[in-house]
């Protein structure tokens, strides 16, 4: 919901991009190339990244140990299933937010979304 609110406040499709975890982990090269072009970067984004003082800390992104590898981890992770009512509500909220972010963002037909 916070990401949707932010996209609404920005109110400029040319300044908002929406990508998913699945896009980054299933099609990293295509997704990173797309982001490089969207951001008009002079150097391409790569699978490797630097680690900072907040890397792996709660409330600052991915808190799992995988983040410390310094590269996008393409291995599929097994997740612990949520109780059914919680999972159903989470799916509803996620689908609604994704639909709205796709509508509000430039990368609505980016990699993995076509």
C-alpha positions, -999 to 999 in steps of 0.1 A, spaced: 0 0 0 29 24 7 44 18 -27 10 25 -43 7 57 -23 42 68 -34 35 61 -71 3 82 -67 22 111 -51 49 110 -78 21 110 -104 45 107 -133 48 74 -153 81 85 -167 96 86 -132 81 54 -117 91 19 -125 77 -14 -112 95 -47 -111 90 -78 -91 113 -101 -72 104 -128 -98 116 -106 -127 149 -100 -109 155 -136 -100 141 -153 -131 153 -129 -158 180 -108 -141 199 -98 -172 168 -87 -192 154 -69 -161 186 -51 -153 190 -40 -189 155 -27 -189 162 -7 -157 195 6 -170 176 20 -200 148 34 -179 172 51 -155 193 63 -185 225 50 -167 259 54 -184 270 21 -170 248 -10 -171 235 -26 -139 249 -60 -132 240 -90 -110 268 -81 -86 264 -55 -59 283 -40 -30 275 -46 6 269 -16 29 264 -10 66 227 -16 64 229 -48 42 209 -76 58 194 -55 85 157 -56 93 137 -28 77 165 -22 51 156 -48 25 163 -85 24 172 -97 59 182 -133 48 217 -146 46 215 -147 8 219 -110 6 255 -113 18 266 -131 -14 270 -98 -33 252 -112 -63 216 -118 -73 209 -153 -61 190 -172 -88 183 -203 -67 146 -208 -59 139 -205 -22 114 -227 -4 91 -207 17 71 -215 48 34 -216 39 12 -191 56 -21 -202 73 -48 -202 46 -68 -171 57 -36 -151 61 -23 -163 27 -56 -155 10 -57 -119 24 -20 -114 16 -26 -126 -20 -56 -102 -23 -36 -72 -11 -6 -81 -32 -26 -86 -64 -44 -53 -59 -12 -34 -52 6 -50 -82 -23 -41 -105 -23 -5 -93 15 -2 -96 15 -16 -131 -11 9 -141 8 38 -126 43 28 -138 63 31 -169 74 -6 -169 39 -20 -171 50 -43 -199 85 -50 -188 102 -83 -186 80 -111 -172 49 -89 -173 40 -93 -210 
